[in-house]
Amino acid sequence: MNSAEWEFTTEFRASGPDRGGGNLQVWYTKDGRLGAGTSSVYTVGRFDGLVLAVDQYGGSGGMIRGFLNDGAQDFSNSHNVDSLAFGHCTYAYRNLGRLSKLTIRQTKTAFIVDIDGNKCFSTNEIQLPSDNYLGISAGSAETPDSFEVFKFLTTTPAPITIDPANSGTMREQQDTQFSNQQPIAPAGTPPEAPASQYRTSEAQFEDLHNRIQALTAQLSVLHSAVLAFTQVGEQRHIELLQRARVPHDQLNAMEARQQAIERSVIQLQRDIEGKDYKNHLIDIKDAMKESHSSLMTSLPESMGQIVATSAPRMGMFLFWVVVVQLLLAASYVIYKKRRANAPKKYL
């Protein structure tokens, strides 16, 4: 940009699923693409200039914010980039079905941002340099939006040199030029002429024929443009339907699983309510009684056998008692004999 006063206009359209996300940035920086590249306002590092961000900040549904940097601030390492905005306005830009027109104007006294012909924000404290570069970038989220840019136009006021000596003559010439200006007719349209020029029916028919042909050509161009827009719209509609198929498939699978669980629960309930378990309980009770009676009958006999087989024998016990008594008697006899045969000592 080589002028201190300039105006930038872009027309864009954003579309996507209900929970889609993304952002659009308009850059006016000193280093151009080298400074910003394809970054967003949250991932760019140090840049010198202006960035205008269009996104869904804070769940507002759409917002336009302006950020300034002189190269000292690293936005990618900033803990709160949103607090650096110097101006903002809310604007729901997604899925409008039409183009959104964004205009940025830098005058000698003010910096103004308009959206769809309405003022977004302005300030008289900013004067951007005239040697910066304009550019546009877009970023996407996990569920991306589609940003389409249809217009990228910059304009600057033409310089006017006024000679005081000829100022009156120039003003008269300008007035004459503006008064003689005619609307620009489409290509192929016959030039305008007074009705008195067409004196014969042949001339009138020729003029009418030429105008009908020009109108037909314009209608053909208009039809082609409408057809192109219709094809683009159908393509976008098909893409949206394809993106929306996955959630529907998942919902169908979940619904099928839920129905299978419901069928299993209903079948289980029918089995519980339809079968009579009284006979089974009686059989279990009889089996327990039989087990108890057989246990009570066989337990004493078993215990008696165990005691009989495990108790010591009485004959063996008496035998050992006699043996012990005999041993004691023999020991006593031997002791008496030895005592009797022992030499006696007299005092």
C-alpha positions in Angstrom: 0.0 0.0 0.0 1.6 3.3 -1.2 -1.0 5.7 0.2 -1.7 7.1 3.7 -5.4 6.9 3.0 -6.8 3.6 1.6 -9.8 1.4 1.7 -9.9 -2.4 1.6 -13.1 -4.4 0.8 -13.5 -8.2 0.9 -16.6 -10.3 0.4 -16.6 -13.8 2.0 -18.9 -16.6 3.0 -18.6 -19.0 5.9 -20.5 -22.3 6.1 -20.2 -25.5 8.0 -22.0 -27.9 10.5 -23.7 -26.7 13.6 -20.7 -27.2 15.8 -18.1 -26.2 13.3 -15.3 -23.8 14.0 -12.5 -21.7 12.4 -11.4 -18.2 11.9 -10.6 -15.7 9.2 -7.8 -13.2 9.5 -7.2 -10.0 7.5 -3.5 -8.9 7.8 -1.9 -5.5 7.2 1.7 -6.1 8.2 5.1 -4.8 7.4 6.7 -8.1 6.3 3.6 -9.4 4.5 3.6 -13.2 4.1 7.0 -13.5 5.8 5.6 -12.0 9.0 2.2 -13.8 9.3 2.3 -16.6 6.8 -0.7 -18.9 7.1 -1.0 -18.5 10.9 -4.0 -17.4 12.9 -4.1 -14.7 15.5 -3.5 -17.4 18.2 -0.5 -19.1 16.5 1.3 -16.1 14.9 4.5 -15.1 16.6 5.9 -11.6 16.3 4.5 -9.4 13.6 4.5 -5.7 12.9 1.1 -4.3 11.9 -2.7 -5.0 12.1 -4.7 -8.2 12.1 -8.5 -8.3 12.0 -9.9 -11.6 13.3 -13.4 -13.0 12.4 -14.3 -16.0 14.7 -16.7 -17.3 17.3 -14.8 -15.8 20.3 -16.3 -16.8 23.7 -19.2 -18.7 22.2 -20.8 -15.4 21.0 -21.8 -16.9 17.7 -19.5 -14.5 15.8 -17.2 -11.6 16.5 -14.9 -9.2 14.6 -11.8 -8.0 16.6 -8.8 -5.9 15.8 -5.3 -6.5 17.1 -2.1 -4.3 16.8 1.5 -5.3 17.3 4.8 -3.5 16.8 6.8 -6.7 16.7 7.5 -6.8 20.5 4.6 -9.1 21.4 4.7 -12.8 20.7 1.1 -13.8 20.3 1.8 -17.5 20.2 3.3 -17.4 23.7 0.7 -15.0 25.1 -1.4 -16.4 27.9 -4.4 -14.2 27.0 -4.4 -13.1 23.3 -8.0 -12.0 23.5 -7.2 -9.2 26.0 -5.0 -7.5 23.4 -7.9 -6.5 21.1 -8.4 -2.7 20.7 -11.8 -2.9 19.1 -14.6 -5.4 18.5 -18.2 -6.0 17.5 -20.5 -9.0 17.4 -21.4 -10.4 14.0 -23.0 -13.8 13.3 -21.2 -14.7 10.0 -21.8 -18.4 9.7 -24.4 -20.0 7.3 -26.0 -16.8 6.3 -26.8 -17.9 2.8 -25.3 -14.7 1.4 -22.0 -12.9 1.1 -20.6 -10.8 4.0 -19.0 -7.5 3.1 -16.1 -6.4 5.3 -14.6 -2.9 4.7 -11.5 -1.4 6.4 -10.8 2.3 5.9 -7.8 4.3 6.9 -8.2 8.1 6.6 -6.1 11.0 7.8 -8.2 11.2 11.0 -9.7 7.8 11.7 -9.5 4.0 11.3 -12.9 2.5 10.6 -14.1 -1.1 10.2 -17.6 -1.7 8.6 -19.5 -4.9 8.1 -22.4 -5.1 5.6 -22.5 -1.3 5.4 -22.8 -0.9 9.2 -20.0 0.4 11.5 -18.3 -2.3 13.5 -15.8 -0.1 15.4 -13.6 2.9 14.8 -10.9 4.9 16.5 -9.0 8.2 15.8 -5.9 7.1 17.7 -4.5 4.8 15.1 -2.6 5.8 12.0 -1.1 2.8 10.1 1.9 3.2 7.9 1.5 3.3 4.2 4.2 0.7 3.2 2.5 -2.5 4.6 1.1 -5.5 2.8 -2.5 -6.8 2.8 -3.4 -10.4 3.0 -6.0 -13.0 4.1 -5.6 -16.3 6.0 -7.9 -18.8 7.5 -7.6 -21.4 10.2 -9.8 -24.5 10.9 -10.9 -26.4 14.0 -11.4 -30.1 14.5 -14.8 -29.7 12.8 -13.8 -27.1 10.2 -15.8 -24.3 8.6 -15.5 -23.5 4.9 -14.4 -19.9 4.2 -14.8 -18.7 0.6 -13.4 -15.3 -0.4 -15.2 -13.7 -3.5 -13.7 -10.3 -3.5 -10.4 -8.7 -2.5 -10.3 -5.0 -3.5 -8.1 -2.1 -2.4 -8.7 1.5 -3.4 -6.9 4.7 -2.8 -8.0 8.3 -3.5 -6.5 9.8 -6.7 -4.2 12.8 -6.1 -5.6 16.1 -7.2 -3.4 19.1 -8.1 -5.1 22.4 -8.1 -3.6 25.6 -9.7 -5.1 28.6 -8.0 -5.0 30.6 -11.3 -7.0 28.0 -13.2 -9.2 26.8 -10.3 -12.3 28.4 -11.8 -11.7 26.9 -15.3 -11.0 23.4 -13.8 -14.2 23.6 -11.7 -16.2 24.5 -14.8 -14.6 21.6 -16.8 -15.4 19.1 -14.0 -19.0 20.3 -13.8 -19.2 19.9 -17.6 -17.7 16.4 -17.4 -20.1 15.3 -14.6 -23.1 16.7 -16.4 -22.2 15.0 -19.6 -21.5 11.6 -17.9 -23.8 8.8 -19.0 -24.4 5.5 -17.4 -22.2 2.7 -18.7 -24.2 0.4 -20.9 -23.5 -3.4 -21.1 -21.4 -4.6 -24.0 -23.5 -5.0 -27.2 -26.2 -2.5 -26.2 -27.1 0.0 -29.0 -26.1 3.6 -28.2 -28.8 5.9 -26.9 -30.3 8.2 -29.5 -33.3 10.5 -29.6 -36.6 9.2 -30.9 -36.6 11.7 -33.8 -33.7 9.8 -35.3 -35.8 6.8 -36.1 -38.1 8.1 -38.8 -38.8 5.0 -40.8 -40.3 1.7 -39.6 -37.2 -0.1 -40.8 -34.9 1.9 -38.5 -37.3 1.5 -35.6 -37.4 -2.3 -36.2 -33.6 -2.5 -36.5 -33.2 -0.6 -33.2 -35.8 -2.9 -31.5 -34.1 -6.0 -32.9 -30.7 -4.9 -31.7 -32.0 -4.1 -28.2 -33.8 -7.5 -28.0 -30.5 -9.2 -29.0 -28.6 -7.3 -26.3 -31.2 -8.1 -23.7 -31.1 -11.8 -24.7 -27.3 -11.8 -24.4 -27.6 -10.3 -20.9 -30.2 -12.8 -19.9 -27.9 -15.6 -21.1 -25.1 -14.3 -19.0 -27.4 -13.9 -16.0 -28.7 -17.4 -16.5 -25.2 -18.8 -16.6 -24.3 -17.0 -13.4 -27.4 -18.3 -11.7 -26.7 -21.8 -12.9 -23.1 -21.6 -11.6 -24.3 -20.4 -8.2 -26.9 -23.2 -8.2 -24.3 -25.8 -8.9 -22.1 -24.5 -6.2 -25.0 -24.5 -3.7 -25.9 -28.1 -4.7 -22.3 -29.2 -4.2 -22.2 -27.5 -0.8 -25.4 -29.2 0.1 -24.0 -32.6 -0.9 -20.9 -32.0 1.1 -22.9 -31.1 4.2 -25.1 -34.2 3.8 -22.0 -36.4 3.5 -20.5 -34.9 6.6 -23.8 -35.4 8.5 -24.1 -39.1 7.6 -21.6 -40.3 10.2 -23.6 -39.0 13.2 -26.8 -40.5 11.8 -25.1 -43.9 11.3 -23.9 -43.8 14.9 -27.4 -42.9 16.1 -28.8 -45.8 14.1 -26.3 -48.2 15.6 -27.0 -47.0 19.1 -30.8 -47.3 18.5 -30.3 -50.9 17.2 -28.3 -51.9 20.3 -30.9 -50.3 22.6 -33.7 -52.3 20.9 -31.7 -55.5 21.3 -31.3 -54.9 25.0 -35.0 -54.1 25.4 -35.9 -57.4 23.6 -33.5 -59.4 25.9 -35.0 -57.8 29.0 -38.6 -58.5 27.9 -37.7 -62.1 27.1 -36.1 -62.6 30.5 -39.2 -61.1 32.2 -41.5 -63.4 30.3 -39.4 -66.4 31.3 -39.5 -65.5 34.9 -43.2 -64.8 34.9 -44.2 -67.8 32.7 -42.4 -70.6 34.5 -43.6 -72.3 37.8 -40.7 -72.9 40.1 -42.8 -74.6 42.9 -42.0 -78.1 41.8 -38.3 -77.3 41.6 -38.4 -76.0 45.2 -40.2 -79.1 46.4 -37.6 -81.4 44.8 -34.8 -79.4 46.4 -36.6 -79.7 49.8 -37.0 -83.5 49.5 -33.4 -83.9 48.5 -32.3 -82.0 51.5 -34.5 -84.2 53.8 -33.1 -87.4 52.4 -29.6 -86.2 52.8 -30.3 -85.2 56.4 -32.0 -88.6 57.3 -29.3 -90.7 55.7 -26.7 -88.6 57.6 -28.4 -89.1 60.9 -28.7 -92.9 60.3 -25.2 -93.6 59.2 -23.4 -91.3 61.5 -23.8 -93.3 64.8 -22.8 -96.5 63.1 -19.8 -94.9 61.6 -18.7 -93.4 64.9 -19.1 -96.8 66.7 -16.9 -98.5 64.1 -14.3 -95.8 64.4 -14.3 -96.1 68.2 -14.2 -99.9 68.0 -11.4 -100.1 65.5 -9.4 -97.3 67.1 -9.7 -98.3 70.9 -6.7 -100.3 72.4 -7.1 -104.1 73.2 -7.8 -105.1 76.9 -5.8 -108.4 76.7 -2.7 -106.7 75.6 -3.2 -104.2 78.4 -3.5 -106.9 81.1 -0.5 -108.8 79.7 1.7 -105.8 80.1 0.3 -105.1 83.7 1.3 -108.7 84.7 4.7 -108.4 83.1 5.4 -105.2 85.0 4.2 -106.8 88.3 6.5 -109.8 87.8 9.4 -107.6 87.0 8.8 -105.6 90.2 8.6 -108.8 92.3 11.8 -110.2 90.8 13.6 -107.0 91.5 12.4 -107.0 95.1 13.6 -110.6 95.6 17.0 -109.9 94.2 17.3 -106.8 96.4 16.5 -108.9 99.6 19.0 -111.6 98.7 21.8 -109.1 98.1 21.0 -107.3 101.4 21.0 -110.6 103.3 24.3 -111.7 101.8 26.0 -108.4 102.4 28.6 -108.2 105.2 27.3 -106.8 108.4 29.1 -104.1 110.2 29.0 -103.8 113.9 30.0 -100.7 115.8 
